[in-house]
């Protein structure tokens, strides 16, 4: 969905950089997640679940902080 709607709202230089960085971050996350899961599972059975829950909360808060505020006229 990002690829479809990004072309309409964002200039091509910014769009190319942002989509490239997002793709790189997802590949790094896809590679490191299994290693983190095994490492944390060896420490404690519930550690991976807490780690990913906290990561989700941090990502949610970061998206709220970094997203622009859009006012709509009703």
PyMOL Python script that loads the backbone (N, CA, C, O; Angstrom):
from pymol import cmd

cmd.read_pdbstr("""\
ATOM      1  N   UNK A   1       0.821  -1.189   0.000  1.00  0.00           N
ATOM      2  CA  UNK A   1       0.000   0.000   0.000  1.00  0.00           C
ATOM      3  C   UNK A   1       0.867   1.254   0.000  1.00  0.00           C
ATOM      4  O   UNK A   1       0.490   2.267  -0.590  1.00  0.00           O
ATOM      5  N   UNK A   2       2.009   1.196   0.648  1.00  0.00           N
ATOM      6  CA  UNK A   2       2.866   2.376   0.717  1.00  0.00           C
ATOM      7  C   UNK A   2       3.368   2.748  -0.670  1.00  0.00           C
ATOM      8  O   UNK A   2       3.438   3.928  -1.013  1.00  0.00           O
ATOM      9  N   UNK A   3       3.712   1.759  -1.455  1.00  0.00           N
ATOM     10  CA  UNK A   3       4.231   2.028  -2.787  1.00  0.00           C
ATOM     11  C   UNK A   3       3.175   2.697  -3.676  1.00  0.00           C
ATOM     12  O   UNK A   3       3.509   3.538  -4.511  1.00  0.00           O
ATOM     13  N   UNK A   4       1.928   2.330  -3.500  1.00  0.00           N
ATOM     14  CA  UNK A   4       0.858   2.882  -4.331  1.00  0.00           C
ATOM     15  C   UNK A   4       0.572   4.334  -3.965  1.00  0.00           C
ATOM     16  O   UNK A   4       0.466   5.184  -4.849  1.00  0.00           O
ATOM     17  N   UNK A   5       0.447   4.626  -2.677  1.00  0.00           N
ATOM     18  CA  UNK A   5       0.045   5.968  -2.254  1.00  0.00           C
ATOM     19  C   UNK A   5       1.204   6.943  -2.103  1.00  0.00           C
ATOM     20  O   UNK A   5       0.987   8.155  -2.096  1.00  0.00           O
ATOM     21  N   UNK A   6       2.426   6.444  -1.982  1.00  0.00           N
ATOM     22  CA  UNK A   6       3.572   7.344  -1.805  1.00  0.00           C
ATOM     23  C   UNK A   6       3.812   8.194  -3.046  1.00  0.00           C
ATOM     24  O   UNK A   6       4.273   9.329  -2.931  1.00  0.00           O
ATOM     25  N   UNK A   7       3.514   7.677  -4.209  1.00  0.00           N
ATOM     26  CA  UNK A   7       3.750   8.420  -5.448  1.00  0.00           C
ATOM     27  C   UNK A   7       2.864   9.661  -5.551  1.00  0.00           C
ATOM     28  O   UNK A   7       3.226  10.621  -6.232  1.00  0.00           O
ATOM     29  N   UNK A   8       1.725   9.652  -4.893  1.00  0.00           N
ATOM     30  CA  UNK A   8       0.802  10.775  -5.008  1.00  0.00           C
ATOM     31  C   UNK A   8       1.120  11.917  -4.052  1.00  0.00           C
ATOM     32  O   UNK A   8       0.775  13.064  -4.338  1.00  0.00           O
ATOM     33  N   UNK A   9       1.762  11.638  -2.934  1.00  0.00           N
ATOM     34  CA  UNK A   9       1.906  12.641  -1.888  1.00  0.00           C
ATOM     35  C   UNK A   9       3.321  13.167  -1.681  1.00  0.00           C
ATOM     36  O   UNK A   9       3.492  14.249  -1.120  1.00  0.00           O
ATOM     37  N   UNK A  10       4.329  12.435  -2.116  1.00  0.00           N
ATOM     38  CA  UNK A  10       5.702  12.753  -1.742  1.00  0.00           C
ATOM     39  C   UNK A  10       6.544  12.961  -2.998  1.00  0.00           C
ATOM     40  O   UNK A  10       6.375  12.218  -3.965  1.00  0.00           O
ATOM     41  N   UNK A  11       7.449  13.950  -3.017  1.00  0.00           N
ATOM     42  CA  UNK A  11       8.352  14.118  -4.161  1.00  0.00           C
ATOM     43  C   UNK A  11       9.238  12.875  -4.358  1.00  0.00           C
ATOM     44  O   UNK A  11       9.491  12.128  -3.414  1.00  0.00           O
ATOM     45  N   UNK A  12       9.694  12.673  -5.577  1.00  0.00           N
ATOM     46  CA  UNK A  12      10.392  11.430  -5.898  1.00  0.00           C
ATOM     47  C   UNK A  12      11.715  11.258  -5.156  1.00  0.00           C
ATOM     48  O   UNK A  12      12.085  10.127  -4.840  1.00  0.00           O
ATOM     49  N   UNK A  13      12.435  12.331  -4.868  1.00  0.00           N
ATOM     50  CA  UNK A  13      13.701  12.176  -4.151  1.00  0.00           C
ATOM     51  C   UNK A  13      13.476  11.707  -2.716  1.00  0.00           C
ATOM     52  O   UNK A  13      14.185  10.829  -2.225  1.00  0.00           O
ATOM     53  N   UNK A  14      12.505  12.284  -2.060  1.00  0.00           N
ATOM     54  CA  UNK A  14      12.182  11.882  -0.687  1.00  0.00           C
ATOM     55  C   UNK A  14      11.592  10.486  -0.692  1.00  0.00           C
ATOM     56  O   UNK A  14      11.932   9.666   0.161  1.00  0.00           O
ATOM     57  N   UNK A  15      10.719  10.207  -1.633  1.00  0.00           N
ATOM     58  CA  UNK A  15      10.072   8.904  -1.714  1.00  0.00           C
ATOM     59  C   UNK A  15      11.090   7.790  -1.918  1.00  0.00           C
ATOM     60  O   UNK A  15      11.003   6.748  -1.269  1.00  0.00           O
ATOM     61  N   UNK A  16      12.052   7.998  -2.811  1.00  0.00           N
ATOM     62  CA  UNK A  16      13.059   6.979  -3.074  1.00  0.00           C
ATOM     63  C   UNK A  16      13.914   6.692  -1.854  1.00  0.00           C
ATOM     64  O   UNK A  16      14.208   5.536  -1.549  1.00  0.00           O
ATOM     65  N   UNK A  17      14.312   7.743  -1.161  1.00  0.00           N
ATOM     66  CA  UNK A  17      15.121   7.574   0.045  1.00  0.00           C
ATOM     67  C   UNK A  17      14.326   6.863   1.141  1.00  0.00           C
ATOM     68  O   UNK A  17      14.830   5.935   1.772  1.00  0.00           O
ATOM     69  N   UNK A  18      13.103   7.291   1.364  1.00  0.00           N
ATOM     70  CA  UNK A  18      12.292   6.724   2.443  1.00  0.00           C
ATOM     71  C   UNK A  18      11.950   5.263   2.180  1.00  0.00           C
ATOM     72  O   UNK A  18      12.020   4.439   3.092  1.00  0.00           O
ATOM     73  N   UNK A  19      11.585   4.935   0.960  1.00  0.00           N
ATOM     74  CA  UNK A  19      11.243   3.553   0.657  1.00  0.00           C
ATOM     75  C   UNK A  19      12.492   2.676   0.714  1.00  0.00           C
ATOM     76  O   UNK A  19      12.412   1.525   1.144  1.00  0.00           O
ATOM     77  N   UNK A  20      13.635   3.194   0.293  1.00  0.00           N
ATOM     78  CA  UNK A  20      14.878   2.439   0.393  1.00  0.00           C
ATOM     79  C   UNK A  20      15.285   2.181   1.833  1.00  0.00           C
ATOM     80  O   UNK A  20      15.710   1.077   2.172  1.00  0.00           O
ATOM     81  N   UNK A  21      15.157   3.196   2.684  1.00  0.00           N
ATOM     82  CA  UNK A  21      15.498   3.018   4.096  1.00  0.00           C
ATOM     83  C   UNK A  21      14.515   2.067   4.787  1.00  0.00           C
ATOM     84  O   UNK A  21      14.919   1.262   5.626  1.00  0.00           O
ATOM     85  N   UNK A  22      13.254   2.156   4.444  1.00  0.00           N
ATOM     86  CA  UNK A  22      12.274   1.239   5.015  1.00  0.00           C
ATOM     87  C   UNK A  22      12.521  -0.196   4.598  1.00  0.00           C
ATOM     88  O   UNK A  22      12.378  -1.121   5.396  1.00  0.00           O
ATOM     89  N   UNK A  23      12.893  -0.373   3.342  1.00  0.00           N
ATOM     90  CA  UNK A  23      13.208  -1.717   2.853  1.00  0.00           C
ATOM     91  C   UNK A  23      14.450  -2.263   3.542  1.00  0.00           C
ATOM     92  O   UNK A  23      14.485  -3.435   3.918  1.00  0.00           O
ATOM     93  N   UNK A  24      15.460  -1.431   3.710  1.00  0.00           N
ATOM     94  CA  UNK A  24      16.679  -1.876   4.391  1.00  0.00           C
ATOM     95  C   UNK A  24      16.396  -2.225   5.849  1.00  0.00           C
ATOM     96  O   UNK A  24      16.892  -3.234   6.349  1.00  0.00           O
ATOM     97  N   UNK A  25      15.607  -1.407   6.533  1.00  0.00           N
ATOM     98  CA  UNK A  25      15.287  -1.680   7.932  1.00  0.00           C
ATOM     99  C   UNK A  25      14.491  -2.971   8.078  1.00  0.00           C
ATOM    100  O   UNK A  25      14.706  -3.726   9.026  1.00  0.00           O
ATOM    101  N   UNK A  26      13.577  -3.232   7.151  1.00  0.00           N
ATOM    102  CA  UNK A  26      12.802  -4.471   7.240  1.00  0.00           C
ATOM    103  C   UNK A  26      13.663  -5.693   6.971  1.00  0.00           C
ATOM    104  O   UNK A  26      13.434  -6.747   7.564  1.00  0.00           O
ATOM    105  N   UNK A  27      14.637  -5.575   6.097  1.00  0.00           N
ATOM    106  CA  UNK A  27      15.531  -6.714   5.841  1.00  0.00           C
ATOM    107  C   UNK A  27      16.427  -6.976   7.044  1.00  0.00           C
ATOM    108  O   UNK A  27      16.651  -8.129   7.412  1.00  0.00           O
ATOM    109  N   UNK A  28      16.937  -5.921   7.653  1.00  0.00           N
ATOM    110  CA  UNK A  28      17.765  -6.096   8.853  1.00  0.00           C
ATOM    111  C   UNK A  28      16.936  -6.710   9.980  1.00  0.00           C
ATOM    112  O   UNK A  28      17.406  -7.603  10.686  1.00  0.00           O
ATOM    113  N   UNK A  29      15.723  -6.238  10.145  1.00  0.00           N
ATOM    114  CA  UNK A  29      14.841  -6.806  11.164  1.00  0.00           C
ATOM    115  C   UNK A  29      14.491  -8.251  10.889  1.00  0.00           C
ATOM    116  O   UNK A  29      14.415  -9.059  11.816  1.00  0.00           O
ATOM    117  N   UNK A  30      14.276  -8.588   9.630  1.00  0.00           N
ATOM    118  CA  UNK A  30      13.966  -9.966   9.271  1.00  0.00           C
ATOM    119  C   UNK A  30      15.122 -10.916   9.518  1.00  0.00           C
ATOM    120  O   UNK A  30      14.914 -12.091   9.820  1.00  0.00           O
ATOM    121  N   UNK A  31      16.330 -10.414   9.392  1.00  0.00           N
ATOM    122  CA  UNK A  31      17.503 -11.247   9.648  1.00  0.00           C
ATOM    123  C   UNK A  31      17.777 -11.368  11.145  1.00  0.00           C
ATOM    124  O   UNK A  31      18.110 -12.451  11.626  1.00  0.00           O
ATOM    125  N   UNK A  32      17.639 -10.271  11.883  1.00  0.00           N
ATOM    126  CA  UNK A  32      18.020 -10.274  13.297  1.00  0.00           C
ATOM    127  C   UNK A  32      16.946 -10.840  14.228  1.00  0.00           C
ATOM    128  O   UNK A  32      17.271 -11.253  15.341  1.00  0.00           O
ATOM    129  N   UNK A  33      15.702 -10.873  13.818  1.00  0.00           N
ATOM    130  CA  UNK A  33      14.630 -11.342  14.690  1.00  0.00           C
ATOM    131  C   UNK A  33      14.802 -12.792  15.139  1.00  0.00           C
ATOM    132  O   UNK A  33      14.656 -13.060  16.331  1.00  0.00           O
ATOM    133  N   UNK A  34      15.102 -13.740  14.253  1.00  0.00           N
ATOM    134  CA  UNK A  34      15.285 -15.115  14.746  1.00  0.00           C
ATOM    135  C   UNK A  34      16.433 -15.247  15.749  1.00  0.00           C
ATOM    136  O   UNK A  34      16.329 -16.009  16.711  1.00  0.00           O
ATOM    137  N   UNK A  35      17.522 -14.512  15.532  1.00  0.00           N
ATOM    138  CA  UNK A  35      18.637 -14.576  16.474  1.00  0.00           C
ATOM    139  C   UNK A  35      18.247 -13.990  17.822  1.00  0.00           C
ATOM    140  O   UNK A  35      18.596 -14.546  18.864  1.00  0.00           O
ATOM    141  N   UNK A  36      17.531 -12.882  17.813  1.00  0.00           N
ATOM    142  CA  UNK A  36      17.085 -12.279  19.069  1.00  0.00           C
ATOM    143  C   UNK A  36      16.117 -13.206  19.795  1.00  0.00           C
ATOM    144  O   UNK A  36      16.162 -13.312  21.021  1.00  0.00           O
ATOM    145  N   UNK A  37      15.246 -13.873  19.052  1.00  0.00           N
ATOM    146  CA  UNK A  37      14.275 -14.780  19.656  1.00  0.00           C
ATOM    147  C   UNK A  37      14.977 -15.944  20.352  1.00  0.00           C
ATOM    148  O   UNK A  37      14.620 -16.299  21.476  1.00  0.00           O
ATOM    149  N   UNK A  38      15.964 -16.533  19.702  1.00  0.00           N
ATOM    150  CA  UNK A  38      16.689 -17.656  20.302  1.00  0.00           C
ATOM    151  C   UNK A  38      17.496 -17.193  21.506  1.00  0.00           C
ATOM    152  O   UNK A  38      17.495 -17.856  22.544  1.00  0.00           O
ATOM    153  N   UNK A  39      18.186 -16.062  21.379  1.00  0.00           N
ATOM    154  CA  UNK A  39      18.999 -15.548  22.478  1.00  0.00           C
ATOM    155  C   UNK A  39      18.139 -15.226  23.700  1.00  0.00           C
ATOM    156  O   UNK A  39      18.486 -15.605  24.819  1.00  0.00           O
ATOM    157  N   UNK A  40      17.030 -14.534  23.494  1.00  0.00           N
ATOM    158  CA  UNK A  40      16.166 -14.171  24.617  1.00  0.00           C
ATOM    159  C   UNK A  40      15.447 -15.381  25.199  1.00  0.00           C
ATOM    160  O   UNK A  40      15.188 -15.426  26.402  1.00  0.00           O
ATOM    161  N   UNK A  41      15.124 -16.357  24.362  1.00  0.00           N
ATOM    162  CA  UNK A  41      14.443 -17.558  24.840  1.00  0.00           C
ATOM    163  C   UNK A  41      15.354 -18.372  25.760  1.00  0.00           C
ATOM    164  O   UNK A  41      14.890 -19.005  26.709  1.00  0.00           O
ATOM    165  N   UNK A  42      16.655 -18.346  25.465  1.00  0.00           N
ATOM    166  CA  UNK A  42      17.598 -19.055  26.332  1.00  0.00           C
ATOM    167  C   UNK A  42      17.697 -18.399  27.701  1.00  0.00           C
ATOM    168  O   UNK A  42      17.934 -19.083  28.697  1.00  0.00           O
ATOM    169  N   UNK A  43      17.521 -17.102  27.765  1.00  0.00           N
ATOM    170  CA  UNK A  43      17.590 -16.393  29.044  1.00  0.00           C
ATOM    171  C   UNK A  43      16.359 -16.679  29.904  1.00  0.00           C
ATOM    172  O   UNK A  43      16.478 -16.983  31.091  1.00  0.00           O
ATOM    173  N   UNK A  44      15.191 -16.579  29.302  1.00  0.00           N
ATOM    174  CA  UNK A  44      13.943 -16.786  30.025  1.00  0.00           C
ATOM    175  C   UNK A  44      12.861 -17.087  29.003  1.00  0.00           C
ATOM    176  O   UNK A  44      12.907 -16.577  27.883  1.00  0.00           O
ATOM    177  N   UNK A  45      11.897 -17.902  29.371  1.00  0.00           N
ATOM    178  CA  UNK A  45      10.859 -18.307  28.422  1.00  0.00           C
ATOM    179  C   UNK A  45       9.990 -17.132  27.967  1.00  0.00           C
ATOM    180  O   UNK A  45       9.565 -17.102  26.812  1.00  0.00           O
ATOM    181  N   UNK A  46       9.722 -16.183  28.831  1.00  0.00           N
ATOM    182  CA  UNK A  46       8.836 -15.074  28.475  1.00  0.00           C
ATOM    183  C   UNK A  46       9.575 -13.846  27.960  1.00  0.00           C
ATOM    184  O   UNK A  46       8.934 -12.880  27.545  1.00  0.00           O
ATOM    185  N   UNK A  47      10.892 -13.856  27.976  1.00  0.00           N
ATOM    186  CA  UNK A  47      11.662 -12.687  27.542  1.00  0.00           C
ATOM    187  C   UNK A  47      11.393 -12.254  26.107  1.00  0.00           C
ATOM    188  O   UNK A  47      11.249 -11.056  25.864  1.00  0.00           O
ATOM    189  N   UNK A  48      11.318 -13.180  25.135  1.00  0.00           N
ATOM    190  CA  UNK A  48      11.062 -12.710  23.763  1.00  0.00           C
ATOM    191  C   UNK A  48       9.724 -12.003  23.614  1.00  0.00           C
ATOM    192  O   UNK A  48       9.613 -11.038  22.858  1.00  0.00           O
ATOM    193  N   UNK A  49       8.720 -12.469  24.317  1.00  0.00           N
ATOM    194  CA  UNK A  49       7.393 -11.867  24.212  1.00  0.00           C
ATOM    195  C   UNK A  49       7.375 -10.464  24.812  1.00  0.00           C
ATOM    196  O   UNK A  49       6.755  -9.557  24.258  1.00  0.00           O
ATOM    197  N   UNK A  50       8.053 -10.287  25.942  1.00  0.00           N
ATOM    198  CA  UNK A  50       8.142  -8.964  26.535  1.00  0.00           C
ATOM    199  C   UNK A  50       8.946  -8.019  25.651  1.00  0.00           C
ATOM    200  O   UNK A  50       8.593  -6.849  25.501  1.00  0.00           O
ATOM    201  N   UNK A  51      10.021  -8.528  25.070  1.00  0.00           N
ATOM    202  CA  UNK A  51      10.851  -7.703  24.197  1.00  0.00           C
ATOM    203  C   UNK A  51      10.050  -7.198  22.994  1.00  0.00           C
ATOM    204  O   UNK A  51      10.104  -6.014  22.663  1.00  0.00           O
ATOM    205  N   UNK A  52       9.311  -8.094  22.345  1.00  0.00           N
ATOM    206  CA  UNK A  52       8.543  -7.683  21.174  1.00  0.00           C
ATOM    207  C   UNK A  52       7.346  -6.824  21.549  1.00  0.00           C
ATOM    208  O   UNK A  52       6.946  -5.959  20.769  1.00  0.00           O
ATOM    209  N   UNK A  53       6.769  -7.037  22.712  1.00  0.00           N
ATOM    210  CA  UNK A  53       5.674  -6.175  23.161  1.00  0.00           C
ATOM    211  C   UNK A  53       6.173  -4.755  23.421  1.00  0.00           C
ATOM    212  O   UNK A  53       5.533  -3.781  23.024  1.00  0.00           O
ATOM    213  N   UNK A  54       7.312  -4.646  24.088  1.00  0.00           N
ATOM    214  CA  UNK A  54       7.890  -3.325  24.342  1.00  0.00           C
ATOM    215  C   UNK A  54       8.302  -2.666  23.024  1.00  0.00           C
ATOM    216  O   UNK A  54       8.136  -1.457  22.862  1.00  0.00           O
ATOM    217  N   UNK A  55       8.832  -3.443  22.089  1.00  0.00           N
ATOM    218  CA  UNK A  55       9.206  -2.898  20.780  1.00  0.00           C
ATOM    219  C   UNK A  55       7.988  -2.346  20.045  1.00  0.00           C
ATOM    220  O   UNK A  55       8.074  -1.302  19.398  1.00  0.00           O
ATOM    221  N   UNK A  56       6.866  -3.035  20.139  1.00  0.00           N
ATOM    222  CA  UNK A  56       5.642  -2.553  19.501  1.00  0.00           C
ATOM    223  C   UNK A  56       5.163  -1.246  20.126  1.00  0.00           C
ATOM    224  O   UNK A  56       4.734  -0.334  19.419  1.00  0.00           O
ATOM    225  N   UNK A  57       5.235  -1.161  21.429  1.00  0.00           N
ATOM    226  CA  UNK A  57       4.812   0.067  22.112  1.00  0.00           C
ATOM    227  C   UNK A  57       5.734   1.228  21.743  1.00  0.00           C
ATOM    228  O   UNK A  57       5.265   2.341  21.504  1.00  0.00           O
ATOM    229  N   UNK A  58       7.038   0.975  21.696  1.00  0.00           N
ATOM    230  CA  UNK A  58       7.993   2.025  21.313  1.00  0.00           C
ATOM    231  C   UNK A  58       7.736   2.476  19.879  1.00  0.00           C
ATOM    232  O   UNK A  58       7.774   3.672  19.591  1.00  0.00           O
ATOM    233  N   UNK A  59       7.479   1.537  18.983  1.00  0.00           N
ATOM    234  CA  UNK A  59       7.167   1.896  17.600  1.00  0.00           C
ATOM    235  C   UNK A  59       5.886   2.694  17.481  1.00  0.00           C
ATOM    236  O   UNK A  59       5.805   3.624  16.679  1.00  0.00           O
ATOM    237  N   UNK A  60       4.880   2.340  18.271  1.00  0.00           N
ATOM    238  CA  UNK A  60       3.613   3.075  18.255  1.00  0.00           C
ATOM    239  C   UNK A  60       3.800   4.506  18.737  1.00  0.00           C
ATOM    240  O   UNK A  60       3.291   5.447  18.128  1.00  0.00           O
ATOM    241  N   UNK A  61       4.532   4.663  19.835  1.00  0.00           N
ATOM    242  CA  UNK A  61       4.775   6.008  20.372  1.00  0.00           C
ATOM    243  C   UNK A  61       5.606   6.833  19.390  1.00  0.00           C
ATOM    244  O   UNK A  61       5.338   8.019  19.195  1.00  0.00           O
ATOM    245  N   UNK A  62       6.611   6.213  18.773  1.00  0.00           N
ATOM    246  CA  UNK A  62       7.434   6.926  17.789  1.00  0.00           C
ATOM    247  C   UNK A  62       6.601   7.362  16.591  1.00  0.00           C
ATOM    248  O   UNK A  62       6.795   8.460  16.070  1.00  0.00           O
ATOM    249  N   UNK A  63       5.681   6.516  16.150  1.00  0.00           N
ATOM    250  CA  UNK A  63       4.844   6.901  15.018  1.00  0.00           C
ATOM    251  C   UNK A  63       3.892   8.035  15.382  1.00  0.00           C
ATOM    252  O   UNK A  63       3.587   8.879  14.539  1.00  0.00           O
ATOM    253  N   UNK A  64       3.420   8.065  16.622  1.00  0.00           N
ATOM    254  CA  UNK A  64       2.573   9.185  17.052  1.00  0.00           C
ATOM    255  C   UNK A  64       3.362  10.487  17.120  1.00  0.00           C
ATOM    256  O   UNK A  64       2.857  11.550  16.756  1.00  0.00           O
ATOM    257  N   UNK A  65       4.607  10.395  17.591  1.00  0.00           N
ATOM    258  CA  UNK A  65       5.427  11.593  17.719  1.00  0.00           C
ATOM    259  C   UNK A  65       5.860  12.109  16.355  1.00  0.00           C
ATOM    260  O   UNK A  65       5.861  13.317  16.118  1.00  0.00           O
ATOM    261  N   UNK A  66       6.226  11.208  15.467  1.00  0.00           N
ATOM    262  CA  UNK A  66       6.791  11.611  14.180  1.00  0.00           C
ATOM    263  C   UNK A  66       5.757  11.914  13.101  1.00  0.00           C
ATOM    264  O   UNK A  66       6.088  12.536  12.091  1.00  0.00           O
ATOM    265  N   UNK A  67       4.511  11.486  13.298  1.00  0.00           N
ATOM    266  CA  UNK A  67       3.505  11.727  12.266  1.00  0.00           C
ATOM    267  C   UNK A  67       3.024  13.180  12.331  1.00  0.00           C
ATOM    268  O   UNK A  67       2.872  13.744  13.414  1.00  0.00           O
ATOM    269  N   UNK A  68       2.789  13.772  11.168  1.00  0.00           N
ATOM    270  CA  UNK A  68       2.301  15.159  11.169  1.00  0.00           C
ATOM    271  C   UNK A  68       0.834  15.208  11.604  1.00  0.00           C
ATOM    272  O   UNK A  68       0.059  14.278  11.380  1.00  0.00           O
ATOM    273  N   UNK A  69       0.498  16.304  12.219  1.00  0.00           N
ATOM    274  CA  UNK A  69      -0.884  16.501  12.648  1.00  0.00           C
ATOM    275  C   UNK A  69      -1.659  17.075  11.470  1.00  0.00           C
ATOM    276  O   UNK A  69      -1.288  18.108  10.913  1.00  0.00           O
ATOM    277  N   UNK A  70      -2.733  16.400  11.101  1.00  0.00           N
ATOM    278  CA  UNK A  70      -3.544  16.857   9.962  1.00  0.00           C
ATOM    279  C   UNK A  70      -4.898  17.304  10.485  1.00  0.00           C
ATOM    280  O   UNK A  70      -5.600  16.560  11.169  1.00  0.00           O
ATOM    281  N   UNK A  71      -5.241  18.523  10.148  1.00  0.00           N
ATOM    282  CA  UNK A  71      -6.535  19.046  10.550  1.00  0.00           C
ATOM    283  C   UNK A  71      -7.462  18.979   9.338  1.00  0.00           C
ATOM    284  O   UNK A  71      -7.099  19.383   8.234  1.00  0.00           O
ATOM    285  N   UNK A  72      -8.628  18.476   9.565  1.00  0.00           N
ATOM    286  CA  UNK A  72      -9.609  18.397   8.483  1.00  0.00           C
ATOM    287  C   UNK A  72     -10.716  19.409   8.741  1.00  0.00           C
ATOM    288  O   UNK A  72     -11.092  19.675   9.883  1.00  0.00           O
ATOM    289  N   UNK A  73     -11.212  19.947   7.678  1.00  0.00           N
ATOM    290  CA  UNK A  73     -12.319  20.900   7.776  1.00  0.00           C
ATOM    291  C   UNK A  73     -13.599  20.141   7.553  1.00  0.00           C
ATOM    292  O   UNK A  73     -13.785  19.507   6.514  1.00  0.00           O
ATOM    293  N   UNK A  74     -14.482  20.203   8.525  1.00  0.00           N
ATOM    294  CA  UNK A  74     -15.737  19.471   8.389  1.00  0.00           C
ATOM    295  C   UNK A  74     -16.887  20.377   8.019  1.00  0.00           C
ATOM    296  O   UNK A  74     -18.016  19.910   7.867  1.00  0.00           O
TER     297      UNK A  74
END
""", "prot")
cmd.dss("prot")
cmd.show_as("cartoon", "prot")
cmd.util.cbc("prot")
cmd.orient("prot")
